Amino acid sequence: MTDPISDFFIRIKNAQNAGHETAQMPYSRMKHEIAKTLERGGFIARAERKGKRVKKILEVALIGGRENPRVHGVRLVSTPGKRVYSSCKDLRLAERGGMMIVTTSKGIFSAKEARQQRVGGQVIAEIW
């Protein structure tokens, strides 16, 4: 897998469209931090780590179902071949009523939280 972060977002989107209650994926600390940011933004119900050592997985509980999905779409801003960085002044609100995910020196935040903390960083994705 060349881009585990894009795989993370696509698994959540596909599970939501299929009407599943949860989505499971291989665990990493960065994915878990992104999931916590999505939880604060109201896009997922909860995210928890399961398993031990090599077989750790991240289980994400989704909000809504096939009829009323909370995650409608995802646009990946940074890719492995092209990283996109932004200062706190240039961070904008996401279009379509969603949120932008930004990784900063202080952690992973939404664009709104990053502006409040006055930090910029790499813009990972936009979710709506």
C-alpha positions in Angstrom: 0.0 0.0 0.0 1.6 3.3 -1.1 -0.7 5.7 0.8 -2.2 4.4 4.1 -3.9 7.7 4.9 -5.9 7.8 1.7 -6.8 4.1 2.3 -8.0 5.2 5.8 -10.4 7.8 4.4 -11.6 5.6 1.5 -12.4 2.8 3.9 -14.5 5.1 6.0 -16.3 6.5 3.0 -17.0 3.1 1.4 -18.2 1.6 4.7 -20.6 4.6 5.2 -21.9 4.2 1.6 -22.4 0.4 2.1 -24.4 1.0 5.3 -22.0 -0.6 7.7 -21.9 0.4 11.4 -18.1 0.2 11.7 -15.0 0.2 9.5 -11.8 -1.6 10.4 -8.3 -0.9 9.2 -4.7 -1.5 10.2 -3.7 0.6 13.2 -1.2 3.4 13.2 -0.9 6.3 15.6 -1.4 8.9 12.9 -4.7 7.3 11.7 -5.9 7.1 15.3 -5.2 10.9 15.7 -7.0 11.7 12.5 -9.9 9.6 13.7 -10.0 11.5 17.0 -10.1 14.8 15.0 -13.0 13.4 12.9 -14.7 12.4 16.2 -14.4 16.0 17.5 -15.8 17.2 14.2 -18.9 14.9 14.5 -18.1 12.7 11.4 -17.7 9.5 13.4 -19.0 8.2 16.7 -15.8 6.8 18.1 -12.5 5.2 17.2 -10.7 2.6 19.3 -7.6 0.4 19.0 -8.1 -3.3 19.2 -5.7 -6.2 19.2 -2.2 -6.6 20.4 1.3 -6.2 18.9 1.3 -7.0 15.2 -2.4 -7.6 14.9 -3.6 -4.1 16.0 -6.6 -2.7 14.2 -8.4 0.6 14.4 -12.2 0.2 14.6 -14.2 3.3 13.7 -17.9 3.5 14.6 -19.8 5.4 11.9 -22.7 7.8 12.4 -25.9 7.4 10.3 -26.3 4.6 7.8 -27.0 4.2 4.1 -30.1 6.5 4.3 -28.5 9.3 6.3 -24.7 9.2 5.8 -22.5 11.7 7.7 -19.5 11.2 5.4 -20.5 12.1 1.8 -17.1 12.5 0.3 -13.4 12.9 0.7 -10.8 14.9 -1.2 -7.2 14.2 -0.6 -5.1 17.4 -0.7 -1.7 16.0 0.1 -0.4 12.9 -1.6 2.9 11.0 -1.3 4.1 12.7 -4.5 2.8 16.2 -3.7 2.7 17.6 -0.2 0.6 20.8 0.4 1.5 23.1 3.2 -0.4 26.1 4.5 0.2 28.8 7.1 -2.4 29.5 9.7 -3.5 32.7 7.9 -4.0 30.8 4.6 -6.1 27.9 6.2 -9.6 28.2 5.0 -12.9 26.6 6.0 -13.7 23.5 3.9 -16.3 23.8 1.2 -19.6 22.0 1.3 -19.9 22.3 5.1 -17.1 19.9 5.9 -13.7 20.2 7.5 -10.0 20.2 6.5 -7.6 18.0 8.4 -4.2 19.6 9.1 -1.1 18.0 10.7 0.9 20.5 12.6 3.9 20.6 15.0 1.4 20.5 17.9 -0.7 17.5 16.6 -3.4 16.8 14.1 -6.3 19.4 14.0 -9.1 20.6 11.9 -8.4 23.8 10.0 -10.6 25.7 12.5 -8.6 24.3 15.5 -5.3 25.0 13.8 -6.3 28.7 13.3 -7.2 29.0 16.9 -3.9 27.5 18.0 -2.2 29.8 15.4 -0.2 27.0 13.7 0.0 25.9 10.1 1.1 22.7 8.6 0.5 20.0 6.0 -3.1 19.9 4.7 -4.0 16.2 4.6 -7.6 16.0 3.4 -11.0 17.6 3.1 -14.0 15.7 4.3 -17.7 16.6 4.0 
